[in-house]
Amino acid sequence: MKKLLIILMVLFLMSFFVFSAFLSRAGENLPPADGEKFWTYSSKTNPYKSWGMWPDHETMHPGHSPHGAYVKLYGNDIALKAAKAGKPMPYGAILVKENYDKDQKTLMETTGSGQKYSPSGTPMQVGKVGGCMNCHSVQKSRNWIFTEQK
């Protein structure tokens, strides 16, 4: 019995360390919070347009100020999996929003991961943009997200 407990303890500890190592590497290929590097990642390395659409934004959706009149909202696999399960956004979750003019064709800007880009991908604002943070702070308990997560 004592031997069995020791074996189970060793297996538990091994599992814990393997799982911890997996978690620490889960987001290691993610871009840093740098405007150009994030744009390269989200438009070339892992193009956001190949990600899924946010659960309640499967098509172009009416937007609200200060975003465009219409928006498209994409999420990477990590974000979508958490959203569909109704879970908080884990490390590595990324959302990208395209903001369109009233004609639903003119791309005004793209936002994602604390960055704001022109239609050509030039970083316009990076980091913790004050206007974004101030507005979204009222949703802090909901992962700073205004949309539904299921």
C-alpha positions as CSV (number, residue, x, y, z in Angstrom):
1,M,0.0,0.0,0.0
2,K,2.8,2.4,0.9
3,K,4.5,1.6,-2.4
4,L,1.3,2.3,-4.3
5,L,1.0,5.7,-2.6
6,I,4.6,6.6,-3.5
7,I,4.1,5.6,-7.1
8,L,0.8,7.6,-7.3
9,M,2.6,10.6,-5.7
10,V,5.4,10.4,-8.2
11,L,3.0,10.1,-11.1
12,F,1.0,13.1,-9.9
13,L,4.1,15.3,-9.5
14,M,5.4,14.2,-13.0
15,S,2.0,15.1,-14.5
16,F,1.9,18.4,-12.7
17,F,5.4,19.4,-14.1
18,V,4.5,18.3,-17.6
19,F,1.3,20.2,-17.5
20,S,3.0,23.3,-16.1
21,A,5.6,23.2,-18.8
22,F,2.9,22.9,-21.4
23,L,1.1,26.0,-20.0
24,S,4.3,28.0,-19.9
25,R,4.9,27.3,-23.6
26,A,1.3,27.6,-24.7
27,G,1.7,31.3,-25.8
28,E,5.4,31.4,-26.5
29,N,4.9,31.9,-30.3
30,L,2.7,34.9,-29.7
31,P,3.8,38.4,-30.7
32,P,5.1,41.0,-28.3
33,A,3.0,44.1,-27.6
34,D,4.7,45.9,-30.4
35,G,2.6,47.5,-33.2
36,E,4.7,46.2,-36.2
37,K,5.4,42.8,-34.8
38,F,1.8,42.2,-33.9
39,W,0.7,43.3,-37.4
40,T,3.2,40.9,-39.0
41,Y,2.0,38.1,-36.7
42,S,-1.8,38.8,-37.2
43,S,-1.6,39.5,-40.9
44,K,1.2,37.2,-42.2
45,T,2.4,34.6,-39.6
46,N,-1.1,33.7,-38.3
47,P,-3.5,35.7,-40.4
48,Y,-6.5,36.8,-38.4
49,K,-8.8,36.5,-41.4
50,S,-8.3,32.7,-41.2
51,W,-9.4,32.7,-37.5
52,G,-13.0,32.1,-36.6
53,M,-15.6,34.9,-36.2
54,W,-16.6,35.8,-32.6
55,P,-19.7,33.8,-31.6
56,D,-22.2,36.7,-31.8
57,H,-20.4,38.4,-34.7
58,E,-20.4,35.6,-37.4
59,T,-21.0,38.3,-40.1
60,M,-20.5,42.0,-40.5
61,H,-22.3,43.5,-37.5
62,P,-23.5,47.1,-36.7
63,G,-20.8,48.9,-34.7
64,H,-20.9,51.5,-32.0
65,S,-18.9,54.7,-31.6
66,P,-15.9,55.0,-31.5
67,H,-15.7,52.0,-33.7
68,G,-16.9,51.9,-37.3
69,A,-20.5,51.9,-38.3
70,Y,-20.0,48.2,-39.0
71,V,-17.5,45.7,-37.6
72,K,-16.2,42.2,-38.1
73,L,-14.7,40.6,-35.0
74,Y,-12.3,37.7,-35.3
75,G,-10.8,35.5,-32.5
76,N,-7.9,33.2,-32.5
77,D,-8.5,29.5,-31.4
78,I,-7.6,30.3,-27.8
79,A,-10.2,33.1,-27.5
80,L,-12.9,31.3,-29.4
81,K,-12.6,28.1,-27.3
82,A,-12.9,30.1,-24.1
83,A,-15.8,32.2,-25.4
84,K,-17.8,29.2,-26.6
85,A,-17.2,27.6,-23.2
86,G,-18.2,30.8,-21.4
87,K,-14.8,30.9,-19.7
88,P,-12.6,34.0,-19.0
89,M,-10.1,34.8,-21.7
90,P,-6.9,33.0,-21.0
91,Y,-3.3,34.0,-21.8
92,G,-2.9,34.0,-25.5
93,A,-6.4,34.9,-26.4
94,I,-6.5,37.6,-29.2
95,L,-9.4,39.4,-30.8
96,V,-9.1,41.5,-33.9
97,K,-11.8,43.9,-35.0
98,E,-12.2,45.4,-38.4
99,N,-14.0,48.8,-38.4
100,Y,-16.0,49.7,-41.5
101,D,-17.7,52.9,-42.8
102,K,-21.4,53.1,-43.4
103,D,-21.0,51.7,-46.9
104,Q,-19.9,48.4,-45.3
105,K,-16.9,48.3,-47.8
106,T,-14.5,51.0,-46.7
107,L,-12.2,49.6,-44.0
108,M,-11.4,52.5,-41.6
109,E,-9.1,50.8,-39.1
110,T,-8.2,47.5,-37.5
111,T,-7.8,47.0,-33.8
112,G,-6.3,44.1,-31.8
113,S,-4.4,43.4,-28.7
114,G,-4.1,47.0,-27.6
115,Q,-3.1,48.2,-31.1
116,K,-4.9,50.4,-33.7
117,Y,-3.9,50.2,-37.4
118,S,-4.7,52.1,-40.6
119,P,-6.3,50.2,-43.5
120,S,-2.8,49.6,-44.8
121,G,-1.6,48.1,-41.5
122,T,0.4,51.1,-40.3
123,P,0.3,51.2,-36.5
124,M,-1.7,54.3,-35.4
125,Q,-1.8,53.7,-31.7
126,V,-0.1,51.0,-29.7
127,G,0.0,49.7,-26.1
128,K,-2.7,50.5,-23.6
129,V,-4.5,53.2,-25.6
130,G,-6.2,55.5,-23.1
131,G,-9.5,55.8,-25.0
132,C,-9.8,52.1,-25.3
133,M,-8.8,51.4,-21.7
134,N,-11.2,54.0,-20.3
135,C,-14.2,52.8,-22.2
136,H,-13.6,49.1,-21.8
137,S,-12.7,49.3,-18.1
138,V,-16.4,49.2,-17.3
139,Q,-16.3,45.6,-18.7
140,K,-13.2,44.6,-16.6
141,S,-15.2,41.8,-15.0
142,R,-16.1,40.4,-18.4
143,N,-12.6,40.4,-19.8
144,W,-12.9,44.0,-21.0
145,I,-15.2,42.7,-23.8
146,F,-18.6,44.2,-24.5
147,T,-19.9,41.3,-26.7
148,E,-21.4,38.1,-25.5
149,Q,-19.0,35.2,-25.0
150,K,-21.3,32.4,-26.1
